[in-house]
Amino acid sequence: MLITQPEPGKFRAFDATCPHRGATVSPPRAGVITCAAHNSRFRETDGARVSGPATSRLTRISVSVQGDTIVIP
């Protein structure tokens, strides 16, 4: 699982498995999550595909914040 914070107080979680060939994606840099195996790129805010051989987005995982804790329902 990969948890991002695209803006203060906003958290998103994604399955860290690239939909192209199953490699693990890297944490975001400059708002982009990258798969080092084949260079697929995804937006940090919603996991949407930006470029690369992957043809679909990252799978989003529901999370919420309770106090100082990120909770997976």
PQR file with spaces between the fields and no chain letter, atoms N, CA, C, O and H, PARSE charges and radii, in Angstrom:
ATOM       1  N    MET     1       0.837   -1.164    0.000 -0.4000 1.5000
ATOM       2  CA   MET     1       0.000    0.000    0.000 -0.0000 2.0000
ATOM       3  C    MET     1       0.892    1.240    0.000  0.5500 1.7000
ATOM       4  O    MET     1       1.956    1.264    0.618 -0.5500 1.4000
ATOM       5  N    LEU     2       0.434    2.252   -0.701 -0.4000 1.5000
ATOM       6  CA   LEU     2       1.120    3.534   -0.769 -0.0000 2.0000
ATOM       7  C    LEU     2       0.146    4.606   -0.320  0.5500 1.7000
ATOM       8  O    LEU     2      -0.932    4.742   -0.898 -0.5500 1.4000
ATOM       9  H    LEU     2      -0.431    2.232   -1.203  0.4000 1.0000
ATOM      10  N    ILE     3       0.506    5.367    0.699 -0.4000 1.5000
ATOM      11  CA   ILE     3      -0.328    6.463    1.181 -0.0000 2.0000
ATOM      12  C    ILE     3       0.347    7.762    0.785  0.5500 1.7000
ATOM      13  O    ILE     3       1.541    7.954    1.016 -0.5500 1.4000
ATOM      14  H    ILE     3       1.382    5.257    1.169  0.4000 1.0000
ATOM      15  N    THR     4      -0.437    8.656    0.183 -0.4000 1.5000
ATOM      16  CA   THR     4       0.085    9.952   -0.231 -0.0000 2.0000
ATOM      17  C    THR     4      -0.651   11.058    0.506  0.5500 1.7000
ATOM      18  O    THR     4      -1.740   10.852    1.043 -0.5500 1.4000
ATOM      19  H    THR     4      -1.407    8.500   -0.005  0.4000 1.0000
ATOM      20  N    GLN     5      -0.039   12.232    0.521 -0.4000 1.5000
ATOM      21  CA   GLN     5      -0.672   13.416    1.093 -0.0000 2.0000
ATOM      22  C    GLN     5      -0.510   14.538    0.068  0.5500 1.7000
ATOM      23  O    GLN     5       0.406   15.353    0.173 -0.5500 1.4000
ATOM      24  H    GLN     5       0.845   12.399    0.084  0.4000 1.0000
ATOM      25  N    PRO     6      -1.412   14.577   -0.932 -0.5600 1.5000
ATOM      26  CA   PRO     6      -1.269   15.554   -2.005  0.2800 2.0000
ATOM      27  C    PRO     6      -1.405   17.001   -1.549  0.5500 1.7000
ATOM      28  O    PRO     6      -0.923   17.912   -2.222 -0.5500 1.4000
ATOM      29  N    GLU     7      -2.052   17.216   -0.423 -0.4000 1.5000
ATOM      30  CA   GLU     7      -2.136   18.542    0.185 -0.0000 2.0000
ATOM      31  C    GLU     7      -2.327   18.355    1.688  0.5500 1.7000
ATOM      32  O    GLU     7      -2.796   17.301    2.118 -0.5500 1.4000
ATOM      33  H    GLU     7      -2.444   16.476    0.124  0.4000 1.0000
ATOM      34  N    PRO     8      -1.978   19.344    2.484 -0.5600 1.5000
ATOM      35  CA   PRO     8      -2.067   19.187    3.936  0.2800 2.0000
ATOM      36  C    PRO     8      -3.458   18.710    4.388  0.5500 1.7000
ATOM      37  O    PRO     8      -4.478   19.298    4.028 -0.5500 1.4000
ATOM      38  N    GLY     9      -3.472   17.644    5.173 -0.4000 1.5000
ATOM      39  CA   GLY     9      -4.717   17.107    5.712 -0.0000 2.0000
ATOM      40  C    GLY     9      -5.488   16.188    4.784  0.5500 1.7000
ATOM      41  O    GLY     9      -6.491   15.608    5.199 -0.5500 1.4000
ATOM      42  H    GLY     9      -2.643   17.166    5.465  0.4000 1.0000
ATOM      43  N    LYS    10      -5.058   16.038    3.557 -0.4000 1.5000
ATOM      44  CA   LYS    10      -5.730   15.169    2.579 -0.0000 2.0000
ATOM      45  C    LYS    10      -4.856   13.960    2.317  0.5500 1.7000
ATOM      46  O    LYS    10      -3.706   14.099    1.900 -0.5500 1.4000
ATOM      47  H    LYS    10      -4.243   16.509    3.220  0.4000 1.0000
ATOM      48  N    PHE    11      -5.389   12.786    2.556 -0.4000 1.5000
ATOM      49  CA   PHE    11      -4.629   11.558    2.360 -0.0000 2.0000
ATOM      50  C    PHE    11      -5.322   10.673    1.342  0.5500 1.7000
ATOM      51  O    PHE    11      -6.550   10.594    1.306 -0.5500 1.4000
ATOM      52  H    PHE    11      -6.324   12.673    2.894  0.4000 1.0000
ATOM      53  N    ARG    12      -4.528   10.008    0.516 -0.4000 1.5000
ATOM      54  CA   ARG    12      -5.024    9.038   -0.454 -0.0000 2.0000
ATOM      55  C    ARG    12      -4.195    7.774   -0.294  0.5500 1.7000
ATOM      56  O    ARG    12      -3.017    7.840    0.058 -0.5500 1.4000
ATOM      57  H    ARG    12      -3.531   10.072    0.545  0.4000 1.0000
ATOM      58  N    ALA    13      -4.801    6.637   -0.549 -0.4000 1.5000
ATOM      59  CA   ALA    13      -4.071    5.370   -0.481 -0.0000 2.0000
ATOM      60  C    ALA    13      -4.338    4.588   -1.761  0.5500 1.7000
ATOM      61  O    ALA    13      -5.439    4.608   -2.311 -0.5500 1.4000
ATOM      62  H    ALA    13      -5.758    6.584   -0.835  0.4000 1.0000
ATOM      63  N    PHE    14      -3.294    3.901   -2.214 -0.4000 1.5000
ATOM      64  CA   PHE    14      -3.375    3.116   -3.439 -0.0000 2.0000
ATOM      65  C    PHE    14      -2.673    1.778   -3.226  0.5500 1.7000
ATOM      66  O    PHE    14      -1.752    1.671   -2.416 -0.5500 1.4000
ATOM      67  H    PHE    14      -2.400    3.885   -1.767  0.4000 1.0000
ATOM      68  N    ASP    15      -3.113    0.773   -3.953 -0.4000 1.5000
ATOM      69  CA   ASP    15      -2.351   -0.471   -4.024 -0.0000 2.0000
ATOM      70  C    ASP    15      -1.038   -0.079   -4.707  0.5500 1.7000
ATOM      71  O    ASP    15      -1.062    0.544   -5.768 -0.5500 1.4000
ATOM      72  H    ASP    15      -3.861    0.859   -4.610  0.4000 1.0000
ATOM      73  N    ALA    16       0.081   -0.427   -4.128 -0.4000 1.5000
ATOM      74  CA   ALA    16       1.390   -0.027   -4.658 -0.0000 2.0000
ATOM      75  C    ALA    16       1.853   -0.898   -5.815  0.5500 1.7000
ATOM      76  O    ALA    16       2.999   -0.790   -6.251 -0.5500 1.4000
ATOM      77  H    ALA    16       0.101   -0.934   -3.266  0.4000 1.0000
ATOM      78  N    THR    17       0.975   -1.758   -6.316 -0.4000 1.5000
ATOM      79  CA   THR    17       1.304   -2.638   -7.435 -0.0000 2.0000
ATOM      80  C    THR    17       0.934   -1.961   -8.751  0.5500 1.7000
ATOM      81  O    THR    17      -0.220   -1.588   -8.959 -0.5500 1.4000
ATOM      82  H    THR    17       0.044   -1.846   -5.961  0.4000 1.0000
ATOM      83  N    CYS    18       1.905   -1.805   -9.631 -0.4000 1.5000
ATOM      84  CA   CYS    18       1.628   -1.210  -10.933 -0.0000 2.0000
ATOM      85  C    CYS    18       0.710   -2.138  -11.726  0.5500 1.7000
ATOM      86  O    CYS    18       0.949   -3.344  -11.777 -0.5500 1.4000
ATOM      87  H    CYS    18       2.843   -2.108   -9.462  0.4000 1.0000
ATOM      88  N    PRO    19      -0.339   -1.590  -12.346 -0.5600 1.5000
ATOM      89  CA   PRO    19      -1.256   -2.436  -13.111  0.2800 2.0000
ATOM      90  C    PRO    19      -0.655   -2.987  -14.410  0.5500 1.7000
ATOM      91  O    PRO    19      -1.268   -3.840  -15.052 -0.5500 1.4000
ATOM      92  N    HIS    20       0.514   -2.524  -14.799 -0.4000 1.5000
ATOM      93  CA   HIS    20       1.124   -3.005  -16.035 -0.0000 2.0000
ATOM      94  C    HIS    20       1.695   -4.411  -15.888  0.5500 1.7000
ATOM      95  O    HIS    20       1.287   -5.325  -16.605 -0.5500 1.4000
ATOM      96  H    HIS    20       1.012   -1.832  -14.277  0.4000 1.0000
ATOM      97  N    ARG    21       2.636   -4.590  -14.961 -0.4000 1.5000
ATOM      98  CA   ARG    21       3.267   -5.902  -14.803 -0.0000 2.0000
ATOM      99  C    ARG    21       3.506   -6.273  -13.349  0.5500 1.7000
ATOM     100  O    ARG    21       4.239   -7.220  -13.064 -0.5500 1.4000
ATOM     101  H    ARG    21       2.967   -3.848  -14.378  0.4000 1.0000
ATOM     102  N    GLY    22       2.896   -5.540  -12.429 -0.4000 1.5000
ATOM     103  CA   GLY    22       2.949   -5.941  -11.031 -0.0000 2.0000
ATOM     104  C    GLY    22       4.142   -5.480  -10.218  0.5500 1.7000
ATOM     105  O    GLY    22       4.300   -5.907   -9.074 -0.5500 1.4000
ATOM     106  H    GLY    22       2.301   -4.770  -12.660  0.4000 1.0000
ATOM     107  N    ALA    23       4.991   -4.619  -10.773 -0.4000 1.5000
ATOM     108  CA   ALA    23       6.118   -4.088   -9.999 -0.0000 2.0000
ATOM     109  C    ALA    23       5.580   -3.105   -8.954  0.5500 1.7000
ATOM     110  O    ALA    23       4.468   -2.594   -9.085 -0.5500 1.4000
ATOM     111  H    ALA    23       4.863   -4.272  -11.702  0.4000 1.0000
ATOM     112  N    THR    24       6.364   -2.854   -7.941 -0.4000 1.5000
ATOM     113  CA   THR    24       5.968   -1.908   -6.898 -0.0000 2.0000
ATOM     114  C    THR    24       6.314   -0.491   -7.339  0.5500 1.7000
ATOM     115  O    THR    24       7.428   -0.232   -7.794 -0.5500 1.4000
ATOM     116  H    THR    24       7.268   -3.269   -7.835  0.4000 1.0000
ATOM     117  N    VAL    25       5.364    0.419   -7.204 -0.4000 1.5000
ATOM     118  CA   VAL    25       5.592    1.817   -7.566 -0.0000 2.0000
ATOM     119  C    VAL    25       6.338    2.535   -6.446  0.5500 1.7000
ATOM     120  O    VAL    25       6.355    2.083   -5.301 -0.5500 1.4000
ATOM     121  H    VAL    25       4.459    0.208   -6.834  0.4000 1.0000
ATOM     122  N    SER    26       6.948    3.649   -6.796 -0.4000 1.5000
ATOM     123  CA   SER    26       7.714    4.448   -5.847 -0.0000 2.0000
ATOM     124  C    SER    26       6.842    5.550   -5.251  0.5500 1.7000
ATOM     125  O    SER    26       5.840    5.941   -5.851 -0.5500 1.4000
ATOM     126  H    SER    26       6.935    4.016   -7.727  0.4000 1.0000
ATOM     127  N    PRO    27       7.217    6.052   -4.077 -0.5600 1.5000
ATOM     128  CA   PRO    27       6.495    7.200   -3.508  0.2800 2.0000
ATOM     129  C    PRO    27       6.529    8.381   -4.484  0.5500 1.7000
ATOM     130  O    PRO    27       7.435    8.476   -5.312 -0.5500 1.4000
ATOM     131  N    PRO    28       5.553    9.268   -4.387 -0.5600 1.5000
ATOM     132  CA   PRO    28       5.473   10.371   -5.341  0.2800 2.0000
ATOM     133  C    PRO    28       6.613   11.378   -5.207  0.5500 1.7000
ATOM     134  O    PRO    28       7.155   11.616   -4.128 -0.5500 1.4000
ATOM     135  N    ARG    29       6.946   11.958   -6.365 -0.4000 1.5000
ATOM     136  CA   ARG    29       7.882   13.080   -6.443 -0.0000 2.0000
ATOM     137  C    ARG    29       7.221   14.105   -7.354  0.5500 1.7000
ATOM     138  O    ARG    29       6.815   13.791   -8.473 -0.5500 1.4000
ATOM     139  H    ARG    29       6.506   11.764   -7.241  0.4000 1.0000
ATOM     140  N    ALA    30       7.123   15.314   -6.865 -0.4000 1.5000
ATOM     141  CA   ALA    30       6.502   16.392   -7.643 -0.0000 2.0000
ATOM     142  C    ALA    30       5.104   16.007   -8.121  0.5500 1.7000
ATOM     143  O    ALA    30       4.709   16.352   -9.235 -0.5500 1.4000
ATOM     144  H    ALA    30       7.453   15.569   -5.956  0.4000 1.0000
ATOM     145  N    GLY    31       4.350   15.287   -7.274 -0.4000 1.5000
ATOM     146  CA   GLY    31       2.976   14.941   -7.588 -0.0000 2.0000
ATOM     147  C    GLY    31       2.774   13.735   -8.476  0.5500 1.7000
ATOM     148  O    GLY    31       1.647   13.435   -8.868 -0.5500 1.4000
ATOM     149  H    GLY    31       4.671   15.007   -6.370  0.4000 1.0000
ATOM     150  N    VAL    32       3.866   13.029   -8.803 -0.4000 1.5000
ATOM     151  CA   VAL    32       3.767   11.888   -9.723 -0.0000 2.0000
ATOM     152  C    VAL    32       4.336   10.630   -9.070  0.5500 1.7000
ATOM     153  O    VAL    32       5.440   10.639   -8.524 -0.5500 1.4000
ATOM     154  H    VAL    32       4.782   13.273   -8.485  0.4000 1.0000
ATOM     155  N    ILE    33       3.560    9.549   -9.139 -0.4000 1.5000
ATOM     156  CA   ILE    33       3.983    8.228   -8.675 -0.0000 2.0000
ATOM     157  C    ILE    33       4.532    7.499   -9.892  0.5500 1.7000
ATOM     158  O    ILE    33       3.888    7.471  -10.941 -0.5500 1.4000
ATOM     159  H    ILE    33       2.663    9.542   -9.583  0.4000 1.0000
ATOM     160  N    THR    34       5.722    6.906   -9.761 -0.4000 1.5000
ATOM     161  CA   THR    34       6.363    6.274  -10.912 -0.0000 2.0000
ATOM     162  C    THR    34       6.670    4.809  -10.629  0.5500 1.7000
ATOM     163  O    THR    34       7.069    4.445   -9.523 -0.5500 1.4000
ATOM     164  H    THR    34       6.245    6.928   -8.909  0.4000 1.0000
ATOM     165  N    CYS    35       6.477    3.978  -11.650 -0.4000 1.5000
ATOM     166  CA   CYS    35       6.903    2.589  -11.597 -0.0000 2.0000
ATOM     167  C    CYS    35       8.268    2.519  -12.259  0.5500 1.7000
ATOM     168  O    CYS    35       8.393    2.757  -13.461 -0.5500 1.4000
ATOM     169  H    CYS    35       6.152    4.274  -12.548  0.4000 1.0000
ATOM     170  N    ALA    36       9.284    2.196  -11.483 -0.4000 1.5000
ATOM     171  CA   ALA    36      10.648    2.171  -12.007 -0.0000 2.0000
ATOM     172  C    ALA    36      10.866    1.042  -13.016  0.5500 1.7000
ATOM     173  O    ALA    36      11.782    1.121  -13.835 -0.5500 1.4000
ATOM     174  H    ALA    36       9.182    2.003  -10.507  0.4000 1.0000
ATOM     175  N    ALA    37      10.048    0.005  -12.970 -0.4000 1.5000
ATOM     176  CA   ALA    37      10.246   -1.138  -13.862 -0.0000 2.0000
ATOM     177  C    ALA    37      10.058   -0.772  -15.336  0.5500 1.7000
ATOM     178  O    ALA    37      10.858   -1.173  -16.182 -0.5500 1.4000
ATOM     179  H    ALA    37       9.304   -0.059  -12.305  0.4000 1.0000
ATOM     180  N    HIS    38       9.003   -0.011  -15.644 -0.4000 1.5000
ATOM     181  CA   HIS    38       8.722    0.309  -17.041 -0.0000 2.0000
ATOM     182  C    HIS    38       8.310    1.768  -17.244  0.5500 1.7000
ATOM     183  O    HIS    38       7.839    2.144  -18.318 -0.5500 1.4000
ATOM     184  H    HIS    38       8.353    0.314  -14.957  0.4000 1.0000
ATOM     185  N    ASN    39       8.490    2.581  -16.205 -0.4000 1.5000
ATOM     186  CA   ASN    39       8.271    4.026  -16.258 -0.0000 2.0000
ATOM     187  C    ASN    39       6.821    4.463  -16.448  0.5500 1.7000
ATOM     188  O    ASN    39       6.574    5.538  -16.994 -0.5500 1.4000
ATOM     189  H    ASN    39       8.872    2.275  -15.333  0.4000 1.0000
ATOM     190  N    SER    40       5.865    3.660  -16.013 -0.4000 1.5000
ATOM     191  CA   SER    40       4.486    4.141  -15.992 -0.0000 2.0000
ATOM     192  C    SER    40       4.399    5.215  -14.919  0.5500 1.7000
ATOM     193  O    SER    40       5.063    5.128  -13.886 -0.5500 1.4000
ATOM     194  H    SER    40       6.065    2.786  -15.569  0.4000 1.0000
ATOM     195  N    ARG    41       3.569    6.234  -15.171 -0.4000 1.5000
ATOM     196  CA   ARG    41       3.442    7.344  -14.230 -0.0000 2.0000
ATOM     197  C    ARG    41       1.975    7.578  -13.912  0.5500 1.7000
ATOM     198  O    ARG    41       1.107    7.430  -14.773 -0.5500 1.4000
ATOM     199  H    ARG    41       3.029    6.304  -16.010  0.4000 1.0000
ATOM     200  N    PHE    42       1.708    7.949  -12.649 -0.4000 1.5000
ATOM     201  CA   PHE    42       0.347    8.115  -12.149 -0.0000 2.0000
ATOM     202  C    PHE    42       0.270    9.384  -11.303  0.5500 1.7000
ATOM     203  O    PHE    42       1.245    9.757  -10.650 -0.5500 1.4000
ATOM     204  H    PHE    42       2.413    8.069  -11.950  0.4000 1.0000
ATOM     205  N    ARG    43      -0.888   10.046  -11.313 -0.4000 1.5000
ATOM     206  CA   ARG    43      -1.080   11.239  -10.488 -0.0000 2.0000
ATOM     207  C    ARG    43      -1.207   10.864   -9.018  0.5500 1.7000
ATOM     208  O    ARG    43      -1.889    9.901   -8.667 -0.5500 1.4000
ATOM     209  H    ARG    43      -1.680    9.743  -11.843  0.4000 1.0000
ATOM     210  N    GLU    44      -0.550   11.625   -8.177 -0.4000 1.5000
ATOM     211  CA   GLU    44      -0.604   11.412   -6.728 -0.0000 2.0000
ATOM     212  C    GLU    44      -2.000   11.665   -6.159  0.5500 1.7000
ATOM     213  O    GLU    44      -2.383   11.027   -5.178 -0.5500 1.4000
ATOM     214  H    GLU    44       0.004   12.407   -8.462  0.4000 1.0000
ATOM     215  N    THR    45      -2.754   12.563   -6.741 -0.4000 1.5000
ATOM     216  CA   THR    45      -4.053   12.943   -6.192 -0.0000 2.0000
ATOM     217  C    THR    45      -5.132   11.887   -6.348  0.5500 1.7000
ATOM     218  O    THR    45      -5.994   11.742   -5.482 -0.5500 1.4000
ATOM     219  H    THR    45      -2.443   13.081   -7.538  0.4000 1.0000
ATOM     220  N    ASP    46      -5.087   11.134   -7.474 -0.4000 1.5000
ATOM     221  CA   ASP    46      -6.170   10.172   -7.715 -0.0000 2.0000
ATOM     222  C    ASP    46      -5.707    8.843   -8.329  0.5500 1.7000
ATOM     223  O    ASP    46      -6.535    7.972   -8.591 -0.5500 1.4000
ATOM     224  H    ASP    46      -4.387   11.252   -8.178  0.4000 1.0000
ATOM     225  N    GLY    47      -4.408    8.676   -8.561 -0.4000 1.5000
ATOM     226  CA   GLY    47      -3.886    7.428   -9.113 -0.0000 2.0000
ATOM     227  C    GLY    47      -4.108    7.251  -10.598  0.5500 1.7000
ATOM     228  O    GLY    47      -3.823    6.187  -11.147 -0.5500 1.4000
ATOM     229  H    GLY    47      -3.735    9.384   -8.348  0.4000 1.0000
ATOM     230  N    ALA    48      -4.623    8.300  -11.268 -0.4000 1.5000
ATOM     231  CA   ALA    48      -4.887    8.198  -12.704 -0.0000 2.0000
ATOM     232  C    ALA    48      -3.588    8.047  -13.487  0.5500 1.7000
ATOM     233  O    ALA    48      -2.562    8.621  -13.124 -0.5500 1.4000
ATOM     234  H    ALA    48      -4.855    9.165  -10.823  0.4000 1.0000
ATOM     235  N    ARG    49      -3.646    7.273  -14.555 -0.4000 1.5000
ATOM     236  CA   ARG    49      -2.487    7.069  -15.426 -0.0000 2.0000
ATOM     237  C    ARG    49      -2.145    8.371  -16.124  0.5500 1.7000
ATOM     238  O    ARG    49      -3.023    9.047  -16.661 -0.5500 1.4000
ATOM     239  H    ARG    49      -4.480    6.807  -14.850  0.4000 1.0000
ATOM     240  N    VAL    50      -0.856    8.723  -16.115 -0.4000 1.5000
ATOM     241  CA   VAL    50      -0.356    9.904  -16.812 -0.0000 2.0000
ATOM     242  C    VAL    50       0.336    9.478  -18.102  0.5500 1.7000
ATOM     243  O    VAL    50       0.117   10.067  -19.161 -0.5500 1.4000
ATOM     244  H    VAL    50      -0.143    8.174  -15.679  0.4000 1.0000
ATOM     245  N    SER    51       1.182    8.436  -18.001 -0.4000 1.5000
ATOM     246  CA   SER    51       1.908    7.959  -19.177 -0.0000 2.0000
ATOM     247  C    SER    51       2.487    6.578  -18.898  0.5500 1.7000
ATOM     248  O    SER    51       2.418    6.067  -17.780 -0.5500 1.4000
ATOM     249  H    SER    51       1.359    7.957  -17.141  0.4000 1.0000
ATOM     250  N    GLY    52       3.057    5.990  -19.939 -0.4000 1.5000
ATOM     251  CA   GLY    52       3.720    4.699  -19.797 -0.0000 2.0000
ATOM     252  C    GLY    52       2.914    3.552  -20.348  0.5500 1.7000
ATOM     253  O    GLY    52       1.824    3.743  -20.887 -0.5500 1.4000
ATOM     254  H    GLY    52       3.113    6.405  -20.848  0.4000 1.0000
ATOM     255  N    PRO    53       3.456    2.355  -20.212 -0.5600 1.5000
ATOM     256  CA   PRO    53       2.764    1.194  -20.768  0.2800 2.0000
ATOM     257  C    PRO    53       1.530    0.756  -19.979  0.5500 1.7000
ATOM     258  O    PRO    53       0.692    0.035  -20.521 -0.5500 1.4000
ATOM     259  N    ALA    54       1.394    1.165  -18.729 -0.4000 1.5000
ATOM     260  CA   ALA    54       0.174    0.816  -17.980 -0.0000 2.0000
ATOM     261  C    ALA    54      -1.021    1.424  -18.707  0.5500 1.7000
ATOM     262  O    ALA    54      -0.936    2.542  -19.215 -0.5500 1.4000
ATOM     263  H    ALA    54       2.075    1.750  -18.289  0.4000 1.0000
ATOM     264  N    THR    55      -2.119    0.703  -18.758 -0.4000 1.5000
ATOM     265  CA   THR    55      -3.313    1.201  -19.448 -0.0000 2.0000
ATOM     266  C    THR    55      -4.428    1.581  -18.490  0.5500 1.7000
ATOM     267  O    THR    55      -5.490    2.035  -18.915 -0.5500 1.4000
ATOM     268  H    THR    55      -2.189   -0.205  -18.345  0.4000 1.0000
ATOM     269  N    SER    56      -4.189    1.394  -17.194 -0.4000 1.5000
ATOM     270  CA   SER    56      -5.206    1.752  -16.209 -0.0000 2.0000
ATOM     271  C    SER    56      -4.566    2.452  -15.025  0.5500 1.7000
ATOM     272  O    SER    56      -3.343    2.503  -14.894 -0.5500 1.4000
ATOM     273  H    SER    56      -3.326    1.025  -16.849  0.4000 1.0000
ATOM     274  N    ARG    57      -5.405    2.982  -14.180 -0.4000 1.5000
ATOM     275  CA   ARG    57      -4.963    3.727  -12.998 -0.0000 2.0000
ATOM     276  C    ARG    57      -4.531    2.786  -11.891  0.5500 1.7000
ATOM     277  O    ARG    57      -4.733    1.575  -11.978 -0.5500 1.4000
ATOM     278  H    ARG    57      -6.398    2.941  -14.286  0.4000 1.0000
ATOM     279  N    LEU    58      -3.935    3.350  -10.845 -0.4000 1.5000
ATOM     280  CA   LEU    58      -3.650    2.583   -9.639 -0.0000 2.0000
ATOM     281  C    LEU    58      -4.962    2.302   -8.919  0.5500 1.7000
ATOM     282  O    LEU    58      -5.893    3.104   -8.990 -0.5500 1.4000
ATOM     283  H    LEU    58      -3.771    4.334  -10.774  0.4000 1.0000
ATOM     284  N    THR    59      -5.041    1.196   -8.242 -0.4000 1.5000
ATOM     285  CA   THR    59      -6.251    0.850   -7.491 -0.0000 2.0000
ATOM     286  C    THR    59      -6.276    1.653   -6.203  0.5500 1.7000
ATOM     287  O    THR    59      -5.352    1.586   -5.393 -0.5500 1.4000
ATOM     288  H    THR    59      -4.284    0.544   -8.184  0.4000 1.0000
ATOM     289  N    ARG    60      -7.337    2.405   -6.028 -0.4000 1.5000
ATOM     290  CA   ARG    60      -7.469    3.242   -4.834 -0.0000 2.0000
ATOM     291  C    ARG    60      -7.983    2.408   -3.667  0.5500 1.7000
ATOM     292  O    ARG    60      -8.816    1.520   -3.841 -0.5500 1.4000
ATOM     293  H    ARG    60      -8.088    2.459   -6.687  0.4000 1.0000
ATOM     294  N    ILE    61      -7.472    2.708   -2.475 -0.4000 1.5000
ATOM     295  CA   ILE    61      -7.898    2.062   -1.240 -0.0000 2.0000
ATOM     296  C    ILE    61      -8.506    3.141   -0.357  0.5500 1.7000
ATOM     297  O    ILE    61      -7.912    4.205   -0.179 -0.5500 1.4000
ATOM     298  H    ILE    61      -6.795    3.430   -2.334  0.4000 1.0000
ATOM     299  N    SER    62      -9.656    2.884    0.183 -0.4000 1.5000
ATOM     300  CA   SER    62     -10.351    3.848    1.025 -0.0000 2.0000
ATOM     301  C    SER    62      -9.628    4.031    2.354  0.5500 1.7000
ATOM     302  O    SER    62      -9.264    3.055    3.009 -0.5500 1.4000
ATOM     303  H    SER    62     -10.139    2.020    0.038  0.4000 1.0000
ATOM     304  N    VAL    63      -9.421    5.284    2.748 -0.4000 1.5000
ATOM     305  CA   VAL    63      -8.840    5.600    4.055 -0.0000 2.0000
ATOM     306  C    VAL    63      -9.578    6.787    4.644  0.5500 1.7000
ATOM     307  O    VAL    63     -10.195    7.575    3.927 -0.5500 1.4000
ATOM     308  H    VAL    63      -9.717    6.078    2.216  0.4000 1.0000
ATOM     309  N    SER    64      -9.504    6.901    5.951 -0.4000 1.5000
ATOM     310  CA   SER    64     -10.041    8.074    6.629 -0.0000 2.0000
ATOM     311  C    SER    64      -9.058    8.479    7.719  0.5500 1.7000
ATOM     312  O    SER    64      -8.172    7.712    8.097 -0.5500 1.4000
ATOM     313  H    SER    64      -9.002    6.262    6.533  0.4000 1.0000
ATOM     314  N    VAL    65      -9.230    9.693    8.214 -0.4000 1.5000
ATOM     315  CA   VAL    65      -8.373   10.185    9.281 -0.0000 2.0000
ATOM     316  C    VAL    65      -9.215   10.331   10.541  0.5500 1.7000
ATOM     317  O    VAL    65     -10.270   10.965   10.538 -0.5500 1.4000
ATOM     318  H    VAL    65      -9.950   10.317    7.907  0.4000 1.0000
ATOM     319  N    GLN    66      -8.716    9.723   11.622 -0.4000 1.5000
ATOM     320  CA   GLN    66      -9.371    9.841   12.921 -0.0000 2.0000
ATOM     321  C    GLN    66      -8.329   10.359   13.890  0.5500 1.7000
ATOM     322  O    GLN    66      -7.452    9.619   14.334 -0.5500 1.4000
ATOM     323  H    GLN    66      -7.859    9.208   11.624  0.4000 1.0000
ATOM     324  N    GLY    67      -8.433   11.640   14.214 -0.4000 1.5000
ATOM     325  CA   GLY    67      -7.412   12.268   15.057 -0.0000 2.0000
ATOM     326  C    GLY    67      -6.106   12.344   14.295  0.5500 1.7000
ATOM     327  O    GLY    67      -6.031   12.960   13.232 -0.5500 1.4000
ATOM     328  H    GLY    67      -9.146   12.241   13.853  0.4000 1.0000
ATOM     329  N    ASP    68      -5.064   11.706   14.848 -0.4000 1.5000
ATOM     330  CA   ASP    68      -3.751   11.679   14.215 -0.0000 2.0000
ATOM     331  C    ASP    68      -3.463   10.357   13.516  0.5500 1.7000
ATOM     332  O    ASP    68      -2.313   10.066   13.187 -0.5500 1.4000
ATOM     333  H    ASP    68      -5.125   11.205   15.712  0.4000 1.0000
ATOM     334  N    THR    69      -4.512    9.545   13.285 -0.4000 1.5000
ATOM     335  CA   THR    69      -4.327    8.202   12.744 -0.0000 2.0000
ATOM     336  C    THR    69      -5.036    8.053   11.400  0.5500 1.7000
ATOM     337  O    THR    69      -6.180    8.477   11.237 -0.5500 1.4000
ATOM     338  H    THR    69      -5.446    9.781   13.552  0.4000 1.0000
ATOM     339  N    ILE    70      -4.344    7.449   10.449 -0.4000 1.5000
ATOM     340  CA   ILE    70      -4.958    7.092    9.174 -0.0000 2.0000
ATOM     341  C    ILE    70      -5.544    5.714    9.329  0.5500 1.7000
ATOM     342  O    ILE    70      -4.842    4.777    9.711 -0.5500 1.4000
ATOM     343  H    ILE    70      -3.415    7.105   10.581  0.4000 1.0000
ATOM     344  N    VAL    71      -6.829    5.575    9.035 -0.4000 1.5000
ATOM     345  CA   VAL    71      -7.554    4.323    9.275 -0.0000 2.0000
ATOM     346  C    VAL    71      -8.015    3.734    7.944  0.5500 1.7000
ATOM     347  O    VAL    71      -8.543    4.442    7.087 -0.5500 1.4000
ATOM     348  H    VAL    71      -7.399    6.336    8.725  0.4000 1.0000
ATOM     349  N    ILE    72      -7.807    2.434    7.786 -0.4000 1.5000
ATOM     350  CA   ILE    72      -8.313    1.693    6.637 -0.0000 2.0000
ATOM     351  C    ILE    72      -9.556    0.951    7.098  0.5500 1.7000
ATOM     352  O    ILE    72      -9.470    0.051    7.933 -0.5500 1.4000
ATOM     353  H    ILE    72      -7.378    1.859    8.482  0.4000 1.0000
ATOM     354  N    PRO    73     -10.707    1.321    6.563 -0.5600 1.5000
ATOM     355  CA   PRO    73     -11.961    0.664    7.018  0.2800 2.0000
ATOM     356  C    PRO    73     -11.999   -0.825    6.718  0.5500 1.7000
ATOM     357  O    PRO    73     -12.979   -1.495    7.041 -0.5500 1.4000
